[in-house]
Amino acid sequence: MSEWQAPPPNPGQSGYPMPPSYIPPAGYAVPPGYPAVPADPTGGGFPGDPLVSADYAGWFRRGVAIVKRGWKQLAALQTVGLVPALIVGIPVSVLTGVRRDDLLGRLNNTTTGTELQVSDFTDLIPVLALALGGAVVSFIVTAVITLAAVHVAASAAAGLEPTVGDALRLAGRRVLPLIGWELLFVPIALVAVCACVLPVLYVAAVAAVLAAVVAVERSNAVARCFGLFNNNLGLSLSRIATIFGITIAAGLVSSVFGGIFRATLAASGAIVAGVVTSTVVSAAFSAAVGVLAAPLTLTAYADMRARKDGITGATILYELGIASPTTPATGPGGTPPVWPGPTPPAA
C-alpha cells in the first residue's frame, strides 16, 4: 500500500500514523488530493481548516485553539528545553553576578587604595568560556524544541493526540538543517545591522517562520521565508508583530519580577539565591511564551503559505508526515481531503 493510500489512524492513537522515520522527500510536488482553496473575501474562508484562516481574528483563534488542545505536550517540550538551559544558565549567572559585584566593589573602594589587577580580568575568562558553551547548548536545544513544537502543534490542530517522543525524534532529523539555515541568516542580519534598525527587524520577522519552513518544506529555506513574508506584507506583519509583541511583553514582565526577587534577596545578603531565582523566573516566562508562540507561528506560516501557494492545512499535515488522505480528490470541485481525526476540529 502506498503512502498516498495509507489508512487514517484510529482517533485515540498518536498523531503520527506514519512511522517516526518517515520523512517526505524534499522538493516533491504537492499531492493532487489537496486542491487549492482560496480565501473567501467575505471572511468565511477556510471554515473547517484548523491551520489556515481568512483573517487576523481567525488566525489568533486557531492559535489559541491549538494551545487548548495540546498545551500539555507543548508545556512538556518547553520543560525539556528548560532543564539544560537552567543547568548551564544558573552557574553562568551566579559566576557573572559574583564577579561583577566584586569588580564594582573594587572600583568603588577609594579608601583602602585597592587597585584592579590584570588577574581580576583574566578571572573572567572561565566565566566567558562557560557562557559561550552555554549559548551553544541553548542554541541547539532551542532548535530541537522549536522543530518538535511544529509537529506537536500540527497534530493538535488536526485533532490528534500528539506525542512528545515522536515529535522530538522527528525534530532530531531536521535540527542540523535548521541550524545551518539559522547560521545563514547571521550574515544577512549583520548586513541589516550595518544598514539600520528597521532592516534588522525586517530580517528577524522574516526568520520567524524559518523553523516551520525547514520542518515542512525542507529546501531553499531562506529564500522561501522571504518569498512567503513578502507575498502579503500586511498579513505577515500583523501575525509576526503580534508574536513579537507577546514575546517582548513577557520579557519585560519577567525582567521586572526577576529584578524584584534579585534585589530583595540581595538586600538580605543572599546574592546567589537572588541570581538563581531571577534566572529561573526568566526561563519560566520564556517557556510559557513558547507554549503560545509555537502554535501562533505555525498558523502564521500556514496563512502565508495558503496565500502564496493556494493550499490548505491538509497539505501541511501531509508534508509533515502526520497524515495522508484515503481518497484523492478530483480537483477544486472534487472530494475534500480526509482529515486524520474523527472530525475537522472547530477553529
TABEL-V200563 format. One record per pair of residues at least 4 apart in sequence whose C-alpha atoms are under 6 Angstrom apart, sorted by the first residue. I is the first residue (numbers start at 1). J is the second residue. D is the distance in Angstrom with one decimal. If there is no record, write none. Layout:
BEGIN
i->{I	I}
j->{J	J}
d->{D	D}
END
This chain:
BEGIN
i->{4	5	7	8	9	11	11	14	14	15	15	15	15	16	26	33	33	34	35	35	36	36	38	39	39	40	40	43	45	46	50	50	51	51	52	52	52	53	53	62	63	63	66	66	66	67	69	70	71	74	75	78	78	85	85	86	88	90	92	92	93	94	94	96	101	119	134	135	138	142	144	144	147	147	148	148	148	149	151	152	153	155	155	156	159	159	160	171	189	192	192	193	206	206	212	213	214	216	216	220	226	227	228	229	233	237	239	241	254	254	255	258	258	259	260	261	262	262	262	262	265	265	266	266	266	289	290	293	296	302	305	306	306	317	317	318	318	318	323	325	325	329	329	330}
j->{324	326	326	340	17	341	342	161	162	155	160	161	162	322	218	328	329	337	331	332	310	311	310	45	54	44	45	54	54	53	157	347	299	313	302	303	313	58	59	347	295	296	70	156	157	71	156	156	75	291	291	82	287	89	138	90	134	276	96	131	97	272	275	100	105	123	138	139	142	146	171	175	171	211	167	168	171	153	167	162	295	160	162	160	341	345	341	175	200	199	200	200	225	226	216	217	218	319	320	224	230	231	304	236	237	241	300	245	258	282	259	278	281	263	264	274	266	274	275	278	270	274	270	271	274	293	294	297	300	306	309	310	311	322	323	322	323	324	340	337	338	334	335	334}
d->{6.0	5.3	5.7	5.4	5.4	5.6	5.8	5.1	5.7	5.3	4.8	5.1	4.8	4.9	5.7	4.1	4.4	6.0	5.5	5.0	4.7	4.8	5.9	4.7	5.7	5.6	4.1	5.7	5.1	5.9	5.5	5.4	5.2	5.1	5.4	5.1	5.8	5.2	5.3	5.2	5.1	4.7	5.9	5.8	5.3	4.8	5.8	5.4	5.7	5.5	6.0	5.9	5.3	5.5	6.0	5.4	5.4	5.9	5.9	5.8	5.9	6.0	6.0	5.9	6.0	6.0	6.0	6.0	5.8	6.0	5.6	5.7	5.1	6.0	4.7	5.2	5.0	5.9	5.8	5.3	5.5	5.2	5.5	5.4	5.3	5.8	5.8	5.9	6.0	5.0	4.9	5.7	5.9	5.9	6.0	5.3	4.5	5.7	5.4	5.9	5.9	6.0	5.7	5.6	5.8	5.5	6.0	5.9	5.8	5.2	5.8	4.1	5.9	6.0	6.0	6.0	5.9	3.9	5.8	5.9	5.1	5.0	5.0	4.4	5.9	5.9	5.8	5.9	6.0	6.0	5.7	4.7	4.8	5.3	5.7	5.9	5.1	5.6	5.8	5.9	5.0	5.1	4.6	4.5}
END
